[in-house]
Amino acid sequence: MKHSIEEIELKNGAKGLLIDIPAASVMCTRVHFRGGMRYAKSPEVAEIAHVVEHLSFGANSKYKDEQEYESDFTKNGAYHNAWTSDFSVCYETECADFEWERILNLKRIAITSPKFSEEELKSEKGNVRSELTGYMNDYPRLLWPRLQQAIGEDVPSLRERINTLPNIEVKDVREHYRRTHTAKNMRFVIAGKIKHRKKEIIKNLEEWELKEGQRFEPPKDELHSSKAVLIRRKDANNLTFGFSLVTPRYISIPETYAMTALNHILCGTMSSKIFGEARRRGLVYGMGSSTSLSLNYTSWDFDGEVNEDSAEDLFDLIQREMTKVLNGEISDEEIEAAKTYLLGRYQMGAQTVNQIVDYYSYNYFSNDTYNYYDNIPNIISKIDKPTIVELAREFAGSGIKAFVAVGSCEKALVNSLEDRLKF
């Protein structure tokens, strides 16, 4: 969808992007605070940000409870949600174009005037406990926090998060909200028919009653390598694995696309070097690789599920193909095919207002930067072999890596698999 974009800064210090999409029939809004779980006042209440998020659409200055607010908010089909991560809490809404102003006002009411009652806190602590307990049976969700710990990130495991819930009181919720939900700590992205509503939108945002506050800096960890970790689960019928190679910097947008091309070559399709060959040989049903940007580092991640009797063959394959990349053994034809694939994904990637908001929010909420969507074809065209190989060598040679598996196997097998990841 054709669009134009403008960054604005409000008088109160909040900043954001207004994305005008003339053909839009909906308006999407994201409001972000750097106030996730890493900003809890103490480890004893580590889950506080998640609890605040769950309470965000509860009782407020206008509505007596979540049910009343929800009924009014959704009566014309509008949608809202919120999510929490290590660093972020983000509030999302999507509505029909005709009711954009009503929904933006309801969003303002929820974010700026929550009541945080004892009754709702009790209910939401139970809901959060249920949510996290369910994740304990989701092996990838169980695995990745442990991998973060293995490379030195100061994050709790799922079990540790659950154990903090009884410690959280209303006063903790209010303290975390007051400290994190401030104007200078707020970023937003609003997309839809903006052109003739810009003044009204800015006026609305200027009226949000938030303290000035400050924009929080990302916590910094001493990252390091780790020995292989096995999370033993007796009922696991196969091995769920994940490993990361980490560079201690936030890579650039062109570098991100170069790594995306490499991940496509290695694990993107049934004809890829690792996943495609593993499928052809019957070694694995599903696995993948990706590049993930944290606020302080970038990780090159691989994950999947494999039967124990196929695991060593799969990791031999991974080791062989990764070594080829590090030796520069990538053909020009492979790179050109990956670039063509990325260009196709680009043309498919902005068909909806939500897709456009997703694209701009990712980097803007992380580091206040954005790259105009129409620039992507030029970035893709400049992907080349030297850049790909140099980046792969940077990740592999950083000395920061970790391997974690969930399964019922012996630790010796996991150690054997890790030994095959020495590139």
HUVEN-V378310 format. One line per field, one symbol per residue. ss: DSSP state (h for helix, s for strand, l for the rest). Layout:
ss: ???
This chain:
ss: lllsssssslllllsssssslllllsssssssslllhhhlllhhhllhhhhhhhlllllslllllhhhhhhhhlllllssssssllllsssssssshhhhhhhhhhhhhhhhlslllhhhhhhhhhhhhhhhhhhlllhhhhhhhhhhhhlllllllhhhhhhhhhhllhhhhhhhhhhhlllllssssssslllllhhhhhhhhhllllllllllllllllllllllssssllllllssssssssslllllhhhhhhhhhhhhhhhlllllllhhhhhhlllllssssssssllllssssssssslhhhhhhhhhhhhhhhhhhhlllllhhhhhhhhhhhhhhhhhllllhhhhhhhhhhhhhhhlllllhhhhhhhhhlllhhhhhhhhhhhhllllssssssslllhhhhhhhhhllll
